Amino acid sequence: MGTEEMLGKENELESKNFIENFIDEDLREGKVKEIKTRFPPEPNGYLHIGHAKSILLNYGIAKEYNGTFNLRFDDTNPVKEKMEFVESIRKDVEWLGADFENRMFFASDYFPIMYEKAVYLIQKGKAFVDDLTAEEIREYRGDFTTPGKESPYRNRSIEENLRLFEEMKAGKYQDGEKTLRAKIDMASPNINMRDPVIYRVSHMSHHNTGDEWCIYPMYDFAHPIEDAVEGISHSLCTLEFEDHRPLYDWVVQECDFPYPPRQIEFAKLYLTNVVTGKRYIKKLVEDGVVDGWDDPRLVTIAALRRRGYTKESLAQFVKLSGISKAQSSCDYSLLEYCIREDLKLKRPRLMAVLDPIKLVIDNYEGEGEMLSIPNNLENEALGERKVHFSGELYIEREDFMPDPPKKYKRLTMENEIRLMGAYFIRAVS
């Protein structure tokens, strides 16, 4: 067993019960009756190998527990989103084998519900319309050592907030002129809970809803509502959302959803010596450094597919990489190991000489002949192919040394070797 495989097996065993333990506990205590998971990408770029981990994890959990798996696009930011990205994501998820059946949804499908919940929070005294600019909101928020200050608009009446929010929806205000903020705790040690913005004004045409809306929910407000509306039992996400979990729970609770989803975080998948972050890949594409999102030098799913990686090899790579809370990086050689292992019995193996030197067989008679070569020495079912053999051949330069080191097993002066599928030869000059 190679180093890559041994490391992968350790990761696989280590992570086997990490998420399942939480799910088993919820089922045992009757908190959930059916397991429902989802993959919720933002349609602002192509998926990369890190997303494959999330897709296969969410789908795998649903399949293991005989549950359901949804594909849902978190399309709450029309500035960066395109239908091109929606189509590429759908294609990648289907290609990986994550079967969402007919359950493909959009966050924008729920904009009316989100608006109703925002109004409900205002009526409860849990949200207010703020006039502070984005810079002022950051200034008032404080930092990790300094508590935040309340907005001077925080104590507006419920009636005034309802009127202003309706005016925001009607398009009366310019982008950034007003926001809707949750009213939580400006002294919270978790900065995400310091009256976060949950709606902003944005006069942008949306790829799915057109010009119907000029206010859009923020991700931290929209995401828990989407999960709750779809009846998601477990929201599996990466570690950067761990600090956002209290806000996720707050939204679900304050909006009075009866069966709140449980958020569980896991570490992202990082690969050594390659660019994996979506925003960095996007910059390479937009700056023309690479030839599009499926450039074979990238590790987007489209690029890996174009290079010949199989969905089985990516699934094995995710499995061997493991699921844990600890941030770590996988060596690129593990990915290469997985594709070699997957293809070694599936595909014919062909020969190529990259750095040729000429080999002349002095005592070969005739103009040449066709020899049969197995397509795969480990899988006879793949059959044979014909290869031309003659007195003049080319071999790899490094396969011959006149003065070789010890344990050199290839062609040297006066030793005898066999050419693959052909004859024994001896170098005499």
ABEGO torsion letter per residue (X at the ends): XBAAAAAAAAAAAAAAAAAAAAAAAAAAAGABABBBBBBBBBBAEBBBAAAAAAAAAAAAAAAAAGBBBBBBBBBABAAABBAAAAAAAAAAAAAAGBBAEABBBBAAAAAAAAAAAAAAAAAAGABBBBABBAAAAAAAAEBAABBBBBBAAAABBAAAAAAAAAAAAAGABBBGABBBBBBBBAABABAAABGBBABBBBBBBBAAAEAABABBBBAAAAAAAAAAAAGBABBBBBAAAAAAAAAAAAAAAAAGBABBBBBBBBBBBBBBGBBABAAAAAAAAAAGABBEAABAABABAAAAAAAGBBAAAAAAAAAAAEBBABBBBBBAAAAAAAAAAAAAAABBBBBBBABBBBBBBAABBEAEBBBBBBABAABAAAEBBBBBBBABBBBBAAABBABBBBGBABBBBGBBBBBBGBBBBBBAX
